[in-house]
Amino acid sequence: MKKLMVFCLMAMFIYACSSNSNESKKAESTSEVSAPAGNDASAYDEHRGEGKFTNVEIGEKLDPAMAAEGKLVADVKCASCHKMSDERLVGPGWKGVTERRKPEWIMNFVTNPDPMLDKDPALQAQLELCLVRMPNQNITDEEARQIYEYMRENDGVK
């Protein structure tokens, strides 16, 4: 049973990483050869990342319903690569991520990882450790907010 579960997780990982292979391969090859137009790393905000989220209002208290929805999304789209502890699986563990990163950065990264992987020095260093680019999982804005709330729950926010 354990072998079957490991096999299923690996199959999901391979599928997730190959589902948008043409676009990601094109983006990867472009970023290796030369920076695309408008890819000015000096304009990159390492605290916010790059994307549409500029000011996310987060309450002091956890929204349990939103966190529960976030868990459902994360179980399908994230759990094959990320653990809820600080242990790395394929990608880094999620423990403490909401304490290290602003909500805007996290939500921008999960909704559109490619531009941030191309510009963020910390992500590039992480990529050298993990050896696998985070695939774009087509996470909606609402799902990103739910995942963030689930991450907060994991980090002990009540």
Sequence and secondary structure as in RCSB ss.txt:
>XXXX:A:sequence
MKKLMVFCLMAMFIYACSSNSNESKKAESTSEVSAPAGNDASAYDEHRGEGKFTNVEIGEKLDPAMAAEGKLVAD
VKCASCHKMSDERLVGPGWKGVTERRKPEWIMNFVTNPDPMLDKDPALQAQLELCLVRMPNQNITDEEARQIYEY
MRENDGVK
>XXXX:A:secstr
 HHHHHHHHHHHHHHHHHTTHHHHHHHHHHHHH   TT  GGG BTTTBSSS S     SS  HHHHHHHHHHHH
HHTTTTB SSS BSSS   TTHHHHS HHHHHHHHH HHHHHHH HHHHHHHHHH S        HHHHHHHHHH
HHHHTT  
